[in-house]
Amino acid sequence: MESDGESGSGGTAAFPVVASVTLRPLPARLFRRRSREPGDIPRRPDTMLVAQFEDAYEVVPRGVALTDRLLVDASVLMLVSTAQRLVRVTVMLPSADPRTAIEVAANFRCRVLDPLVLLQQGGSDVRPLLEEYLLRYSRVRMTCLAMSLSDRFQWYRFQQQVVAMLIAYGEVVPVHVPGLTAVLADVVVSIRPVERPGLSVPPPPPGHAPPEPEEPDPVPLRGLSHTFQPDNYTWESR
């Protein structure tokens, strides 16, 4: 049965494996060659068919016979995208307010260079690798930890700062995933309320233990007739 790449963080489907089929073992036949059915072979435009044999992978040429060993002996058939795709990943980081998290959503322009190398590295879905790339930049984590949400203008400056930091990071430290080219294209920063005390976020790099910041007292917005409502995380006019 063919299965599509499931929608994940940011609403983006898995990449580069966009569909896969688990094949049943074929019993030996007397005086007849084993053969797959046409419906067993997934097909989509802008994809490459790859056969999996336990932990090994081989590209299946177009037009191969249904009796070919690549199809007969394979345990899984996968469609690997060969087109450039925009892949979206999202990470959550704590802010100075324990009730609020900082959401960083990033879009990467991705294209597969070598599907076999990528799959052998565990890259059937590159989104976790791209999330790890974002979390590796510890300065963004520290900047989020120091961010207070009591001032609207401070929040706008913070958004611009984090976007600029990550875009510069993408230019200086390129994404390194064997068999794949990935370029950071866009970043969006937003806030998300935390419904329970504490925030489950990926741990910082080994040896990095930032001090816990003190929670600042709410500060009214300066020069505006708006105040920040800490209970629902919205700005409300009076």
C-alpha positions in Angstrom: 0.0 0.0 0.0 1.3 3.4 -0.9 1.7 5.9 1.9 2.3 9.6 1.4 4.7 11.7 3.4 2.7 12.9 6.4 2.2 16.5 7.2 4.5 17.7 9.9 5.7 20.8 11.7 4.8 23.9 9.8 2.3 21.9 7.7 5.0 20.7 5.3 5.0 17.1 3.9 8.0 14.9 4.4 10.9 15.4 2.1 12.6 14.0 0.1 10.7 10.7 0.3 7.2 11.8 -0.8 5.7 8.3 -1.0 6.6 4.7 -0.2 5.2 1.2 -0.7 5.9 -1.8 1.6 6.2 -4.9 -0.6 5.1 -8.4 0.4 7.7 -11.2 -0.1 7.1 -13.1 -3.3 7.0 -16.9 -3.0 9.0 -19.1 -5.3 7.1 -20.4 -8.4 7.7 -23.6 -10.2 8.7 -23.0 -13.8 7.7 -19.3 -13.5 9.7 -16.2 -12.7 8.6 -14.1 -9.8 7.0 -10.9 -10.8 5.5 -7.7 -9.2 2.1 -6.3 -10.2 2.0 -3.0 -12.0 0.0 -1.6 -9.1 2.9 -2.3 -6.7 5.0 0.3 -8.4 4.4 3.9 -7.2 4.7 6.6 -9.8 4.8 10.4 -9.7 6.3 13.2 -11.8 9.6 14.7 -10.7 10.6 11.7 -8.6 13.1 8.9 -8.7 12.2 5.3 -7.7 14.5 3.8 -5.1 14.4 0.2 -3.9 15.3 -0.7 -0.3 16.9 -4.1 0.7 17.1 -4.1 4.5 19.7 -1.3 5.0 20.8 -1.0 1.4 19.3 1.2 -1.4 19.4 1.1 -5.2 18.0 3.3 -7.8 15.4 1.6 -10.0 15.8 2.6 -13.7 12.8 3.7 -15.6 11.1 1.0 -17.7 12.6 -1.9 -15.7 10.8 -5.2 -16.0 8.4 -6.3 -13.3 10.5 -9.5 -13.0 13.7 -7.6 -12.3 15.4 -8.4 -9.0 15.3 -4.7 -8.0 11.5 -5.0 -7.8 11.2 -8.7 -6.9 13.7 -8.7 -4.0 12.9 -5.2 -2.6 11.2 -4.8 0.7 10.2 -1.2 0.2 9.9 1.1 -2.9 10.3 4.8 -2.3 9.7 7.9 -4.5 12.4 10.5 -3.9 11.7 14.0 -5.1 14.1 15.3 -7.7 12.5 18.8 -7.8 13.6 21.8 -5.8 11.2 22.1 -2.8 10.6 24.7 -0.1 10.8 22.7 3.2 9.4 24.4 6.3 10.5 23.5 9.8 9.6 25.0 13.2 11.4 25.1 16.5 10.2 26.3 19.9 12.5 28.2 22.3 11.8 29.6 25.8 11.6 33.3 26.5 12.1 35.3 29.7 8.4 34.7 30.4 7.9 31.0 31.5 4.3 31.2 30.2 5.4 32.1 26.6 7.5 30.4 24.0 9.2 31.8 21.0 8.3 30.0 17.7 10.9 30.2 14.9 9.7 28.9 11.6 12.2 28.7 8.7 11.9 27.8 5.0 14.7 26.0 3.3 15.1 25.6 -0.5 16.1 22.0 -0.9 17.1 19.7 -3.7 18.4 16.1 -3.7 21.9 15.7 -5.2 22.4 12.0 -4.4 19.4 10.0 -3.1 21.4 6.9 -2.2 23.9 8.9 0.0 21.1 10.9 1.6 19.0 7.8 2.4 22.1 5.9 3.8 22.6 8.9 6.1 19.0 8.5 7.5 17.7 11.4 5.4 14.3 9.9 4.3 12.9 13.0 6.0 15.3 16.0 6.3 13.1 18.1 8.6 14.7 16.8 11.9 18.1 17.5 10.4 17.1 21.1 9.5 15.6 21.6 13.0 18.9 20.5 14.5 20.7 23.0 12.3 18.6 25.8 13.6 19.0 24.8 17.3 22.8 24.6 16.8 22.9 28.4 16.8 23.1 29.0 20.6 23.1 32.8 20.3 19.5 32.7 19.1 18.5 30.6 22.2 20.3 33.1 24.5 18.6 36.1 22.8 15.1 34.4 23.3 15.9 33.7 26.9 16.5 37.5 27.5 13.3 38.5 25.6 10.6 40.1 27.7 7.1 40.6 26.1 6.0 43.5 28.2 6.9 46.1 25.5 5.4 45.9 22.0 8.2 47.9 20.4 10.8 45.7 22.0 9.0 42.7 20.5 9.1 44.2 17.0 12.9 44.9 17.4 13.4 41.4 18.7 11.7 39.8 15.7 13.9 41.8 13.3 17.0 40.9 15.3 16.3 37.1 15.3 15.5 37.1 11.6 18.7 39.0 10.8 20.8 36.7 13.0 19.5 33.5 11.4 19.8 34.8 7.8 23.4 35.8 8.5 23.9 32.4 10.2 22.6 30.7 7.0 25.1 32.6 4.9 28.1 32.0 7.1 27.4 28.4 8.2 25.8 26.5 5.3 23.6 23.4 5.9 25.7 20.3 5.6 23.6 17.2 4.8 25.4 14.6 2.5 23.4 14.1 -0.7 21.3 17.3 -0.3 21.6 21.0 -1.0 19.6 23.2 1.4 19.7 27.0 1.7 17.9 29.0 4.4 15.4 31.2 2.5 13.1 32.9 5.0 12.4 33.1 8.8 9.3 34.0 10.7 9.3 34.7 14.5 6.1 34.5 16.6 5.0 33.8 20.1 3.1 30.9 21.5 1.5 30.6 25.0 2.6 27.7 27.2 -0.4 26.1 28.7 1.4 24.5 31.6 4.4 25.5 33.7 7.7 24.6 32.1 8.5 24.3 28.4 9.6 21.2 26.7 12.3 22.4 24.2 15.3 20.6 22.7 18.3 20.8 25.1 21.2 23.2 24.3 24.4 21.9 22.9 26.6 19.9 25.3 28.5 22.0 27.8 26.1 24.9 27.3 24.3 25.8 30.5 22.9 29.3 30.4 21.8 30.8 33.8 18.0 31.1 34.3 17.0 34.7 33.8 14.9 36.5 36.4 11.3 37.2 35.3 10.9 41.0 34.9 7.9 42.8 36.2 5.4 43.8 33.5 6.1 47.3 32.1 3.3 49.3 30.5 3.8 50.3 26.9 5.4 53.7 26.6 3.6 56.4 24.6 0.6 54.3 23.7 -2.9 53.8 25.1 -2.3 50.0 24.9 -1.3 47.6 27.6 0.0 44.0 27.4 -2.4 41.6 29.0 -0.3 38.7 30.4 -3.3 36.4 30.9 -4.1 36.0 27.2 -0.9 37.4 25.5 -2.6 40.0 23.5 -2.4 43.8 23.3 -5.7 45.4 24.1 -6.9 49.0 23.6 -8.6 50.8 26.4 
